[in-house]
Amino acid sequence: MRKRKLYGMILNLILCLCALIILIPVFMVVINSFKDQTEAAMMNMKLPSNWHIFENYKEMIKEGGIFRGFVNSTVITVICVLMLIILCSTMAFVLERRKTFFSKMINMTVIFGLVLPLQIIPTYFVCNYLHLTHEVAAVLVLIVANMSFTVFLYTGFVKSIPIEIDESAWIDGAGYTQLFFEIIFPLLQPVTVTAVIINFMAVWNDFGISIYFLNSARNYTLPLTVYNFFGNHSSDWQLVFANVVLSTLPVAIVYLILQRHIISGMTSGAVKG
């Protein structure tokens, strides 16, 4: 028993040390954003001989268009996440409760969406053919790109909710809308928090879709400001690193605050019922 406990402690220590490896590139990016141009170009993890914190970040904010990118990212992310939560939760509830051939076919289509890659070029031409503006097309494509996983996530949780709750609501005279939004949706809170976090990170960090549809400086999101800033300041690595730090800071804060909800939301549907 004592040997097993010691073995467990050693194993946990080794796993913790392995997990800390992820901090190495984070530390490298942060510490190089405090250096001057010459030291930052060396890309090592040494502390700067002279600290240039305020100078680097002030110059980067002035030239990087980061505030416009932050506003664009916030607007697009909020719209996409809200639409994904509303559409995917209702879709998952209907697909799970209605055991028809049509619902099974739609469910299979959703599953295929998890493995089939998004074809950007044909999608771009379709949106252009429909005369959609770049902003609207970007939002729609981002929603569709993350819809399959979100529906799959909700479907697994809806299975754990007894159908007797629906029947009791119908007996009391509740309609479909009242049933879902007043009774079922509050029960989906754990998986909803998980879906919000995952989709927030996916939309906020998106680059592949945004680079095609948001192809003007006034529409750039934060990841695109990093791309554009690097193109203009490819030799100013201290400013590039500072841009990367500020661009990833919001999603890192959201993840650190709400990370415990991700595991609880993804596993709660599997252990209920």
PyMOL commands that set and color helices and strands:
alter all, ss='L'
color gray80, all
select helices_A, chain A and resi 2-32+37-42+53-64+66-97+101-115+120-129+134-158+164-171+176-187+189-204+208-213+217-219+222-232+237-271
alter helices_A, ss='H'
color red, helices_A
deselect
rebuild
show_as cartoon
